[in-house]
């Protein structure tokens, strides 16, 4: 994980957005983006890992513009746009677009692996087969 003033802003945004959310295992949701962030090496990767679900899950309060105003750069915003899955786009079409961006790809691979970790939920993820297909596609 990279530590910087920009990462601190991303942490604060993520925590404010997710502080009351729980994951499917009943854990505070903030642990998930923090866990992904620990696997990242650069400032941009760390910010993207921290913010990867904020707009998708809390778009009523946050937008790409609010993140830009908070100081997130174009590399971060571009990766976050790719990682925000539109409801009307089939999952593998969404994944194929992610592969065009190395930061989005790295964060998505970490996200998929963590989502498939049965220690978090006590059972296999209901999208496990689709997630395995996505991992295979992103790794090649």
C-alpha positions as a printed Julia matrix, in Angstrom:
140×3 Matrix{Float64}:
   0.0     0.0     0.0
   1.2     3.44   -0.92
   0.85    6.22    1.65
   0.43    9.85    0.55
  -1.85   12.84    1.06
  -3.92   11.73   -1.97
  -4.31    8.22   -0.57
  -5.46    9.75    2.72
  -8.19   11.62    0.83
  -9.24    8.37   -0.9
  -9.35    6.59    2.48
 -11.52    9.33    3.94
 -13.94    9.26    1.0
 -14.15    5.47    1.02
 -14.67    5.32    4.77
 -17.34    8.01    4.74
 -19.17    6.23    1.89
 -18.87    2.71    3.33
 -18.74    3.16    7.13
 -22.17    1.64    7.73
 -22.04   -1.04    5.02
 -21.48   -4.73    5.69
 -20.12   -7.31    3.24
 -21.84  -10.61    2.47
 -20.0   -12.23    5.38
 -21.28   -9.6     7.8
 -17.93   -7.84    8.18
 -17.6    -4.06    7.91
 -17.33   -3.41    4.17
 -14.4    -1.03    4.65
 -12.14   -4.05    5.24
 -12.57   -5.09    1.58
 -11.14   -1.96   -0.1
  -8.48   -1.68    2.61
  -7.45   -5.27    1.89
  -7.21   -4.58   -1.85
  -5.21   -1.42   -1.19
  -2.59   -3.39    0.74
  -1.85   -5.31   -2.47
  -1.2    -2.2    -4.54
   2.18   -0.56   -5.17
   1.53    2.9    -6.57
  -0.46    5.9    -5.41
  -2.92    5.6    -8.31
  -3.42    1.85   -7.78
  -4.01    2.37   -4.06
  -6.57    5.13   -4.64
  -8.41    3.03   -7.23
  -8.49    0.02   -4.9
  -9.91    2.14   -2.09
 -12.55    3.79   -4.28
 -13.4     0.97   -6.69
 -16.99    0.43   -5.46
 -17.88    3.89   -4.18
 -19.72    5.21   -7.23
 -21.26    1.87   -8.2
 -22.72    1.4    -4.72
 -23.15    5.01   -3.57
 -23.65    6.96   -6.79
 -26.47    8.85   -5.1
 -23.84   10.7    -3.05
 -20.61   10.4    -5.07
 -19.74   10.97   -8.72
 -16.62   10.98  -10.84
 -16.81   14.77  -10.67
 -16.82   14.79   -6.85
 -13.8    12.48   -6.85
 -12.04   14.74   -9.36
 -12.81   17.78   -7.2
 -11.35   15.91   -4.22
  -8.05   15.62   -6.11
  -8.22   12.29   -7.9
  -6.26   12.5   -11.16
  -7.28   11.39  -14.66
  -5.53    7.99  -14.34
  -7.55    7.22  -11.22
 -10.83    8.47  -12.7
 -10.3     6.49  -15.93
  -9.7     3.26  -14.01
 -12.69    3.91  -11.73
 -14.95    4.5   -14.73
 -13.95    1.11  -16.13
 -14.49   -0.59  -12.75
 -17.98    0.86  -12.33
 -20.23   -1.79  -13.85
 -23.27   -0.31  -15.63
 -26.43   -2.34  -15.01
 -27.18   -2.68  -18.73
 -23.77   -4.12  -19.7
 -23.25   -7.91  -19.6
 -20.6    -8.86  -17.05
 -17.97  -10.23  -19.45
 -18.34   -7.21  -21.75
 -17.61   -5.05  -18.71
 -14.57   -7.2   -17.86
 -13.24   -7.0   -21.42
 -13.17   -3.19  -21.2
 -11.3    -3.34  -17.89
  -8.44   -5.2   -19.56
  -7.61   -2.06  -21.56
  -6.33   -0.37  -18.38
  -3.48   -1.9   -16.3
  -4.57   -0.22  -13.05
  -8.2    -1.31  -13.45
  -7.03   -4.83  -14.35
  -4.8    -5.13  -11.28
  -7.51   -3.87   -8.93
 -10.22   -6.04  -10.53
  -8.09   -9.18  -10.2
  -7.53   -8.45   -6.51
 -11.25   -7.69   -6.11
 -12.34  -10.93   -7.78
  -9.95  -13.04   -5.72
 -11.09  -11.43   -2.49
 -14.76  -11.8    -3.44
 -14.2   -15.51   -4.06
 -12.46  -16.08   -0.71
 -14.89  -18.33    1.13
 -13.32  -17.37    4.46
 -15.13  -14.03    4.09
 -18.59  -15.49    3.56
 -18.43  -19.09    4.7
 -19.68  -20.28    1.31
 -18.77  -20.02   -2.38
 -19.8   -16.78   -4.08
 -22.92  -17.25   -6.18
 -21.0   -15.81   -9.17
 -17.91  -17.98   -8.61
 -17.94  -19.53  -12.11
 -18.3   -16.15  -13.78
 -15.56  -14.69  -11.55
 -13.2   -17.56  -12.47
 -13.88  -16.85  -16.14
 -13.14  -13.16  -15.57
  -9.88  -13.93  -13.75
  -8.78  -16.24  -16.55
  -9.55  -13.58  -19.15
  -7.77  -10.78  -17.25
  -4.68  -12.88  -16.59
  -4.03  -13.84  -20.21
